[in-house]
């Protein structure tokens, strides 16, 4: 496993993913009863944006680095982003974040005393950092194993409420198929949980086959949120330009919030022609 998230921490895909993750956790915390978070590919959990890894790519500058000043943001979008923005400190002298919280840290900071989490990570050095970071946190268990195996082992959780984030590195050529298979197995065991399946969109045909897997299934409620930053024309940048989340059993407000939040994210994160967003039900509503 060669993927190192530190190269990409805080990029546009992270902003998209973690802003929405925060909204789901806010929804779960509205009820007093406890919930469980299961993160199948957790990474280190927190990233230093000043270190050599992040500085080599500087992807964060076109992601979280564009959120220094939100004075021009619509009040409705700013309100939805605020809880995620509050997790970003500390800031440097220019108002930019010094560190970037990954999904485990977002979850940990938005969980309450009664909530619990399981964070899985296979890469040895990333897991060592993850374990160190949460070693004294009794609400959180870190596991050095394939997240797909962990998902099968810990579903359903005893809390019977919660979120599963499936966020693989997409190093495998069959990652879409593996992700859907692991999700579907878990869903059969725990059909009431919230599942968020993050994915890059580099090959439109592969992404469509992935979406069709939901359409052809008997899964009742699957919401697709997409963000494209554009910039694919001559002389414009290369690399990842579109990302998505399929959310099964989304909070009832999430489609509405996505329709408010995503247009602003497109405006703030666009890198060229072809930028856009989507809020689409794959199955049900």
C-alpha positions in Angstrom: 0.0 0.0 0.0 1.8 3.1 -1.2 -0.8 5.8 -0.9 0.1 8.7 1.5 -2.7 11.0 2.3 -0.3 13.7 3.6 0.4 14.6 0.0 -3.3 15.5 -0.6 -4.4 16.6 2.9 -6.7 19.6 2.8 -7.3 19.5 -1.0 -10.6 20.2 -2.5 -11.8 16.6 -2.2 -11.0 16.7 1.6 -12.9 20.0 2.0 -16.0 18.5 0.2 -15.8 15.2 2.1 -15.2 16.7 5.6 -17.7 19.5 5.4 -20.4 17.0 4.6 -19.1 14.5 7.2 -19.4 17.2 9.8 -23.0 17.9 8.7 -23.9 14.2 9.2 -22.3 14.1 12.6 -24.3 17.2 13.6 -27.4 15.4 12.7 -26.5 12.3 14.6 -25.8 14.3 17.7 -29.3 15.8 17.7 -30.6 12.7 19.5 -29.4 12.0 23.0 -28.9 8.3 22.4 -25.2 7.3 21.5 -23.9 6.6 18.0 -20.9 4.8 16.6 -18.5 6.0 13.8 -16.6 3.4 11.8 -13.9 4.8 9.5 -12.6 2.0 7.3 -9.5 3.8 5.9 -8.7 6.4 8.6 -5.1 7.5 7.7 -3.1 9.4 10.3 -6.0 11.4 11.5 -4.3 14.8 11.4 -1.8 16.5 9.0 0.9 19.1 9.3 0.5 21.4 6.3 3.9 22.9 6.8 5.9 19.6 6.6 7.8 18.4 3.6 5.0 16.1 2.4 2.3 18.7 2.2 4.7 21.3 0.9 5.8 19.1 -2.0 2.3 19.2 -3.6 0.7 22.2 -2.0 -2.7 20.8 -2.9 -4.1 22.3 0.3 -3.7 25.8 -1.1 -6.4 25.1 -3.7 -8.5 23.4 -1.0 -8.7 24.5 2.6 -6.3 27.4 1.8 -9.1 29.1 0.0 -11.2 29.4 3.1 -9.2 32.1 4.9 -11.9 34.8 4.3 -15.6 33.9 4.1 -16.9 37.5 4.2 -18.4 37.0 0.7 -20.0 33.7 1.5 -23.8 33.6 1.6 -25.0 33.4 5.2 -26.7 30.1 4.6 -23.6 28.4 3.3 -21.4 30.0 6.0 -23.7 28.6 8.7 -23.5 25.1 7.3 -19.7 25.3 7.1 -19.0 26.9 10.4 -18.8 23.7 12.5 -16.1 22.3 10.1 -14.3 25.6 10.0 -14.1 25.6 13.8 -12.1 22.4 13.6 -9.3 23.9 11.5 -7.3 25.9 14.0 -4.6 26.9 14.8 -4.0 29.5 12.1 -0.8 31.1 10.9 -0.1 34.9 10.6 -1.9 34.9 7.3 -5.0 33.3 8.7 -4.3 29.9 7.0 -4.6 26.6 9.0 -1.3 25.1 10.2 -2.7 21.6 10.5 -5.5 19.8 8.7 -7.9 17.5 10.6 -8.6 14.2 8.8 -11.9 12.3 9.1 -10.9 10.6 12.4 -10.2 13.9 14.1 -13.4 15.5 12.7 -15.4 12.6 14.1 -13.6 12.6 17.5 -14.2 16.3 18.0 -17.9 16.1 17.1 -18.6 13.0 19.1 -20.0 13.3 22.6 -19.1 11.4 25.8 -21.6 8.6 25.1 -20.5 8.1 21.5 -17.8 5.6 20.3 -15.6 5.1 17.2 -13.5 2.5 15.4 -10.8 3.7 13.1 -9.1 1.2 10.8 -5.8 1.8 8.9 -3.7 -0.7 7.1 -0.5 1.3 6.2 1.9 0.7 9.2 3.3 4.2 9.5 -0.1 5.8 9.2 -1.5 3.5 11.8 1.3 4.2 14.2 0.4 7.9 14.0 -3.3 7.2 14.3 -2.8 5.0 17.4 -0.5 7.5 19.1 -3.0 10.3 18.4 -5.9 8.5 20.1 -4.0 6.3 22.6 -5.6 8.1 25.6 -9.0 8.4 24.2 -11.3 5.8 25.8 -14.1 6.4 23.3 -12.0 5.4 20.3 -10.5 2.1 19.2 -7.8 2.1 16.5 -7.2 -1.1 14.6 -4.3 -2.0 12.2 -6.2 -4.0 9.6 -7.9 -3.8 6.2 -10.9 -1.6 6.7 -13.2 -3.8 4.7 -12.5 -6.7 7.1 -13.1 -4.4 10.0 -16.4 -3.3 8.5 -17.6 -6.9 8.4 -16.5 -7.6 12.0 -18.1 -4.6 13.7 -21.4 -4.3 12.0 -24.0 -3.9 13.4 -22.7 -1.8 16.3 -24.4 -2.2 19.7 -25.5 1.5 19.6 -27.6 0.7 16.5 -27.1 4.3 15.3 -24.2 5.7 13.5 -22.1 6.4 10.4 -19.8 4.2 8.4 -17.2 6.2 6.3 -15.7 4.1 3.5 -12.8 6.2 2.1 -10.3 3.9 0.4 -7.1 5.1 -1.4 -8.2 3.8 -4.8 -4.9 2.1 -5.5 -6.7 -1.1 -6.6 -8.0 -1.3 -10.1 -11.2 -3.0 -8.7 -11.7 -0.5 -5.9 -15.2 0.5 -6.9 -16.3 -3.2 -6.9 -14.5 -4.0 -3.7 -16.1 -0.9 -2.0 -19.6 -1.7 -3.1 -19.2 -5.4 -2.1 -18.0 -4.5 1.4 -20.8 -1.9 1.8 -23.5 -4.2 0.5 -22.5 -7.0 3.0 -22.5 -4.5 5.8 -25.9 -3.0 4.7 -27.5 -6.4 4.7 -26.5 -6.8 8.4 -27.3 -3.2 9.4 -29.7 -1.6 6.9 -30.5 1.4 9.1 -27.0 2.8 9.5 -25.7 5.8 7.6 -23.1 4.9 5.0 -20.9 7.5 3.2 -18.8 6.1 0.3 -16.3 8.6 -0.9 -14.7 8.2 -4.4 -12.7 10.1 -6.9 -14.1 10.5 -10.4 -11.3 10.0 -12.8 -13.0 7.6 -15.2 -16.7 8.5 -15.9 -17.6 5.1 -17.1 -16.3 3.4 -13.9 -18.1 5.9 -11.8 -21.3 5.3 -13.7 -21.0 1.5 -13.2 -20.6 2.2 -9.5 -23.7 4.3 -9.4 -25.6 1.7 -11.4 -24.8 -0.8 -8.7 -27.0 1.2 -6.3 -29.7 1.7 -8.9 -29.9 -2.0 -9.7 -30.0 -3.0 -6.0 -32.9 -2.9 -3.5 -31.2 -0.2 -1.4 -33.9 2.3 -0.7 -32.2 5.6 -0.1 -28.9 6.5 -1.8 -28.0 10.1 -2.4 -25.1 11.1 -4.7 -23.4 14.4 -4.0 -20.7 15.5 -6.5 -18.2 18.3 -6.8 -16.1 19.1 -9.9 -13.5 21.9 -9.8 -12.9 21.9 -13.6 -9.6 23.0 -15.2 -9.2 20.3 -17.8 -8.6 22.4 -20.8 -5.3 23.1 -22.6 -2.8 24.7 -20.3 -4.9 24.0 -17.3 -3.9 21.7 -14.4 -3.9 17.9 -14.3 -4.9 15.5 -11.6 -8.1 14.8 -9.8 -10.9 17.2 -10.8 -14.1 15.6 -9.5 -15.1 13.8 -6.4 -18.3 12.3 -5.0 -20.0 10.9 -1.9 -22.8 8.3 -2.1 -24.7 8.5 1.1 -27.1 5.7 2.0 -29.8 6.6 4.6 -28.7 10.2 4.6 -30.1 12.6 7.2 -33.3 14.0 5.9 -31.9 17.5 5.7 -28.7 16.5 3.8 -30.0 16.9 0.2 -31.3 20.3 1.1 -28.1 21.3 2.8 -26.1 20.0 -0.2 -28.1 22.2 -2.5 -27.1 25.2 -0.4 -23.5 24.2 0.3 -22.2 22.8 -2.9 -22.8 25.9 -5.2 -20.6 27.9 -2.8 -18.0 25.2 -2.7 -17.9 25.2 -6.5 -17.5 29.0 -6.5 -14.7 28.9 -3.9 -12.8 25.8 -5.2 -13.2 26.1 -9.0 -9.9 25.7 -10.9 -11.1 26.3 -14.4 -13.7 25.4 -17.0 -16.0 22.5 -16.2 -16.6 23.2 -12.5 -20.0 22.2 -11.2 -21.9 20.1 -8.7 -24.7 17.6 -8.4 -27.3 16.6 -5.8 -29.1 13.5 -7.1 -31.0 10.6 -5.7 -29.8 7.3 -7.1 -32.5 5.4 -5.3 -35.6 6.6 -3.4 -35.9 9.9 -1.5 
